[in-house]
Amino acid sequence: MNKSQLSDAVAAKTGLNGSQADAALDAVLTSITEAVASGDKVTLPGFGTFEARERSARTGRNPQTGAEIAIAATTAPAFKAGAAFKKAVAGD
């Protein structure tokens, strides 16, 4: 499912028209992105948690030459699925 299909599904389930559903979806995604980017954790009970995780600097290897390379520390987005979401996907 892509973003436009998700927007159509939101419109069908909420009774919003297409542009309203698209605006609502954009607002949700933007709000989650801004919160995680500022270091906050976004928890949607039953669905999951979005957060930023710190990755420390480490040494890696170039697979072609075998030479060691330095990989810089970074912050990456992460999602942890909630129990209800896991259960729904598993078909339980």
N, C-alpha and C positions, 0 to 999 in steps of 0.2 A: 504494500500500500504506500503510495506516495503522498505528498502534502495535499494535493488537490483532492485526492480520493478521501483522505482523512477529513478535510474541510467539508466535503459533500456528506460524509457520514455524520459529522457533527450537526450539519444543517438538517438532515433527516431526523435525527434523534431529538433535536431541541426545538424544531419549528422555526428556526431562524432562516432568513433567505441566504443565498450563497455568499454574498459580499459580507453580510453580518457574521456568518460563521467563519469566513476567512479572516476577518478582522479580529474576532475573538481568539482564534487559533494563533494568529500572529502575536497578539497581546500576551497570551500564556507563554509561548516560546520565548519571547523577548524578556518577559519578567523572570523566567527561570534562568535564562542566559545571564542577565544582569546580576541576579542574586548570586549565582555560583561564581561569576567573575569577580565579584566583590568579596568573596571568601565565605559567603553564607552557605548553609546547607538547606536544600529545599526537600521537605518530606511530604509525600502524598500518601497518607495511610492506606494500606491495602495495595498500593501501586508500586511505590519504591522511593528511593532517595537519590537526589542528584547532589553531587559535591565535587569540590576540587581536591585533588590529591597531589602531594609533593613527591616528586621523584628525585632522589639524590643523584649526585654526579657519580659516574661509574666508568669503568674501562670496558670497552668492547673490542671486537676484532673485525677487521675488514675481511669479508668472506673470500674475496678474490686473491688477496695477497697474504692474509694471515697476520698483517701488521696490527699492533694494538692502536686503538684510537680512543681519545677522551670524549665521553658523552657528557654534555653539560647537564646540570640540574635543571628541572623544569616543573611546571605545574600543569596537570592534565585533568580534564573533566572525567568524572566517573559516575556510574549509575549502579545502584544495588537494588535488585528487584525485591518487592515486598512479598510476604507470604501468600496473600490472596492471588497476586499476579502469577507467582510460581505455580500455585495450585491450578489455576485456570489453564495455563500453558501445558501443564503436565496432563491435563484431562481428568483430574481427580474430582 
